[in-house]
Amino acid sequence: MTAATPGSNLGRHLFGAASVAFGLITLAWHEYDGWHLPLYVAYAAAAIEIFGGAAIQFRRTAKAGAAALAVIYLVFTLHCLPQIIAAPRIYNSWGNFFEQFSLVTGAVIVYARLSSAWSRERLHRIGCILFGLCAASFAFEQAFYLPPTASLVPKWLPPSQMFWAIATTGFFALAAVALLTNRITVLAARLLTLMLAIFGIVVWLPLLIASPHSYTNWSETAETFAIAGTAWILSDLLREG
């Protein structure tokens, strides 16, 4: 079995660019996802994110970049486990776990897509299951924190902030069902990509422009586009048939 040549790399490029942004943000604030990291940890994490995000842009180095990003995002994912164990009924900790895990998923798909380790059919199914679980978590997180979610929706967007909070929660849930049950997966992945990209453009970029000194605005913007990159990576994979 030989590795397939990907038909589209747009998702990989977006994912890599967001990872470079993550590295620069980590370097500037010495923290990641609100964690106050020791300097040596922050510098090491930033270096891996920047290297991985840059390397994944090019066909010859993409596997190495994907491997580096998979490792660092897995470390960040596992870092969420103590909070889950300490307070399993607080969904925010679970939400953080699956947000980081979605980035692991993106990196793993890129790596596997460029190798011959798995058949295309198996990789399709694994990708759908992994990101489907993440989409389900996004739906649960928005449902549990509906008022804060609604507050992020621009007030100028009709018909109301709460309408879009409920609607996007439902869209996440429907996409999760489609991916986990292996039904209309290409459409689900494409719509997830579009919705997440809109989140980044309509919600987080204006907040970032309005308050550029906020770490949260920078990290949430980068994370939103990185997750959109993962959805796009999955969409590119599924389109290969």
C-alpha positions as CSV (number, residue, x, y, z in Angstrom):
1,M,0.0,0.0,0.0
2,T,1.3,3.5,-0.9
3,A,0.5,6.8,0.6
4,A,-2.2,8.7,-1.2
5,T,-1.4,12.2,-2.5
6,P,-3.8,14.6,-0.8
7,G,-6.1,16.3,-3.2
8,S,-6.4,19.5,-1.1
9,N,-4.1,21.0,1.4
10,L,-6.1,24.1,2.5
11,G,-7.2,22.6,5.8
12,R,-3.5,21.7,6.6
13,H,-2.3,25.2,5.7
14,L,-5.0,26.8,8.0
15,F,-4.2,24.4,10.8
16,G,-0.5,25.1,10.5
17,A,-0.9,28.9,10.4
18,A,-3.0,28.7,13.5
19,S,-0.4,26.5,15.2
20,V,2.3,29.1,14.4
21,A,0.1,31.8,15.9
22,F,-0.4,29.6,19.0
23,G,3.4,29.4,19.3
24,L,3.9,33.1,19.1
25,I,1.1,33.7,21.6
26,T,2.6,31.2,24.0
27,L,6.0,32.9,23.6
28,A,4.6,36.3,24.2
29,W,2.4,35.5,27.2
30,H,4.3,32.5,28.6
31,E,1.1,30.6,29.0
32,Y,-1.2,28.3,27.0
33,D,-5.0,28.1,27.5
34,G,-4.8,30.1,30.6
35,W,-2.2,27.9,32.3
36,H,0.8,29.8,33.8
37,L,3.7,27.9,32.4
38,P,7.3,28.0,33.7
39,L,9.5,29.9,31.2
40,Y,11.4,26.8,30.0
41,V,8.1,25.0,29.4
42,A,6.6,28.0,27.6
43,Y,9.6,28.4,25.3
44,A,9.8,24.7,24.6
45,A,6.0,24.5,23.8
46,A,6.2,27.7,21.6
47,A,9.2,26.3,19.7
48,I,7.4,23.0,19.0
49,E,4.2,24.8,17.9
50,I,6.1,27.2,15.6
51,F,8.2,24.4,14.1
52,G,5.3,22.1,13.7
53,G,3.0,24.8,12.2
54,A,5.7,25.9,9.7
55,A,6.8,22.3,8.8
56,I,3.3,21.1,8.2
57,Q,2.9,23.7,5.4
58,F,5.3,21.8,3.1
59,R,4.7,18.4,1.6
60,R,8.3,17.1,2.4
61,T,8.2,18.2,6.0
62,A,4.5,17.9,6.7
63,K,4.7,14.5,8.5
64,A,7.4,15.7,10.8
65,G,5.4,18.9,11.6
66,A,2.2,16.9,12.1
67,A,4.0,14.5,14.5
68,A,5.4,17.4,16.5
69,L,2.0,19.1,16.8
70,A,0.3,15.8,17.7
71,V,2.8,15.4,20.6
72,I,2.5,18.9,22.0
73,Y,-1.3,19.0,21.7
74,L,-1.5,15.6,23.3
75,V,0.5,16.9,26.2
76,F,-1.9,19.9,26.5
77,T,-4.8,17.5,26.3
78,L,-3.5,15.3,29.1
79,H,-2.9,18.4,31.2
80,C,-6.7,18.8,31.4
81,L,-7.1,15.4,33.1
82,P,-6.3,16.5,36.7
83,Q,-9.0,19.1,36.5
84,I,-11.5,16.6,35.2
85,I,-10.6,14.1,38.0
86,A,-10.8,16.8,40.6
87,A,-14.2,18.2,39.5
88,P,-15.9,15.7,37.0
89,R,-19.2,17.5,37.2
90,I,-17.9,20.8,35.9
91,Y,-18.2,20.5,32.1
92,N,-15.7,23.3,31.4
93,S,-12.8,20.9,32.1
94,W,-14.3,18.3,29.7
95,G,-14.7,21.0,27.2
96,N,-11.1,22.1,27.5
97,F,-10.0,18.4,27.1
98,F,-12.0,17.9,23.8
99,E,-10.9,21.3,22.4
100,Q,-7.3,20.2,22.8
101,F,-8.1,16.7,21.6
102,S,-9.6,18.1,18.4
103,L,-6.2,19.6,17.6
104,V,-4.6,16.3,18.2
105,T,-7.1,14.8,15.8
106,G,-6.1,17.3,13.1
107,A,-2.4,16.6,13.4
108,V,-3.0,12.8,13.5
109,I,-5.1,12.9,10.4
110,V,-2.5,14.9,8.5
111,Y,0.2,12.5,9.6
112,A,-1.8,9.4,8.7
113,R,-3.0,10.9,5.4
114,L,0.6,11.3,4.3
115,S,1.6,7.7,5.3
116,S,0.6,4.2,4.4
117,A,-0.1,3.0,7.9
118,W,-3.9,2.9,7.5
119,S,-6.2,2.2,4.6
120,R,-8.2,5.2,3.4
121,E,-11.5,3.7,4.6
122,R,-10.1,3.1,8.1
123,L,-8.7,6.6,8.3
124,H,-12.0,8.1,7.2
125,R,-13.8,6.2,9.9
126,I,-11.3,7.0,12.6
127,G,-11.3,10.7,11.7
128,C,-15.1,10.9,11.8
129,I,-15.3,9.2,15.2
130,L,-12.5,11.3,16.8
131,F,-13.8,14.6,15.5
132,G,-17.4,13.5,15.9
133,L,-16.7,13.1,19.7
134,C,-15.2,16.6,19.7
135,A,-18.2,18.1,17.9
136,A,-20.5,16.4,20.5
137,S,-18.5,18.0,23.3
138,F,-18.8,21.4,21.6
139,A,-22.5,21.0,21.6
140,F,-22.6,19.9,25.2
141,E,-20.3,22.8,26.3
142,Q,-22.5,25.4,24.5
143,A,-25.6,23.9,26.0
144,F,-24.2,23.9,29.5
145,Y,-23.0,27.5,29.1
146,L,-25.7,28.9,26.9
147,P,-25.9,32.5,28.3
148,P,-22.1,33.0,28.1
149,T,-22.2,31.6,24.6
150,A,-25.0,33.9,23.6
151,S,-23.1,36.9,25.0
152,L,-20.3,36.3,22.4
153,V,-22.7,36.6,19.5
154,P,-22.6,40.1,18.0
155,K,-25.6,42.1,19.0
156,W,-26.1,43.4,15.4
157,L,-26.7,39.8,14.1
158,P,-30.5,39.1,13.8
159,P,-32.7,37.7,15.1
160,S,-31.1,37.5,18.5
161,Q,-28.0,36.4,20.4
162,M,-29.8,33.5,22.1
163,F,-31.2,32.3,18.8
164,W,-27.7,31.8,17.4
165,A,-26.4,30.3,20.6
166,I,-29.2,27.7,20.4
167,A,-28.9,27.2,16.7
168,T,-25.1,26.6,16.6
169,T,-25.5,24.2,19.6
170,G,-27.9,22.3,17.5
171,F,-25.6,22.4,14.4
172,F,-22.8,21.0,16.5
173,A,-25.0,18.2,17.7
174,L,-26.3,17.3,14.2
175,A,-22.7,17.3,12.8
176,A,-21.7,15.0,15.7
177,V,-24.5,12.6,14.9
178,A,-23.6,12.6,11.2
179,L,-19.9,11.9,11.8
180,L,-20.4,9.3,14.5
181,T,-23.1,7.4,12.5
182,N,-21.1,7.8,9.2
183,R,-23.9,9.6,7.4
184,I,-23.5,12.6,5.1
185,T,-20.0,13.0,6.6
186,V,-18.6,15.2,3.8
187,L,-21.4,17.7,4.2
188,A,-21.1,17.6,8.0
189,A,-17.4,18.3,7.9
190,R,-17.8,21.1,5.3
191,L,-20.5,22.8,7.3
192,L,-18.5,22.5,10.5
193,T,-15.6,24.1,8.8
194,L,-17.7,27.0,7.6
195,M,-19.4,27.5,11.0
196,L,-16.1,27.5,12.9
197,A,-14.5,29.9,10.4
198,I,-17.5,32.2,10.8
199,F,-17.0,32.0,14.6
200,G,-13.4,33.2,14.1
201,I,-14.3,36.0,11.7
202,V,-17.5,37.3,13.2
203,V,-16.9,36.6,16.9
204,W,-13.2,36.5,17.8
205,L,-11.5,38.8,15.2
206,P,-13.7,41.8,16.2
207,L,-13.0,41.1,19.9
208,L,-9.3,40.9,19.2
209,I,-9.3,44.1,17.2
210,A,-11.3,45.9,20.0
211,S,-9.0,44.5,22.8
212,P,-5.6,43.5,21.3
213,H,-4.0,43.3,24.8
214,S,-6.2,40.4,25.9
215,Y,-4.6,37.0,26.0
216,T,-8.0,35.4,25.9
217,N,-8.9,37.1,22.6
218,W,-5.6,36.0,21.0
219,S,-5.8,32.4,22.2
220,E,-9.5,31.9,21.4
221,T,-9.0,33.3,17.9
222,A,-6.1,31.0,17.2
223,E,-7.9,28.0,18.8
224,T,-11.0,28.7,16.8
225,F,-9.1,28.8,13.5
226,A,-7.1,25.7,14.5
227,I,-10.2,23.7,15.1
228,A,-11.7,25.0,11.9
229,G,-8.5,23.8,10.3
230,T,-9.1,20.3,11.7
231,A,-12.6,20.3,10.4
232,W,-11.2,21.3,7.0
233,I,-8.6,18.6,7.2
234,L,-11.3,16.1,7.8
235,S,-13.4,17.5,4.9
236,D,-10.4,17.3,2.6
237,L,-9.8,13.7,3.6
238,L,-13.4,12.6,3.2
239,R,-13.6,14.3,-0.3
240,E,-11.0,11.9,-1.5
241,G,-13.6,9.1,-1.5
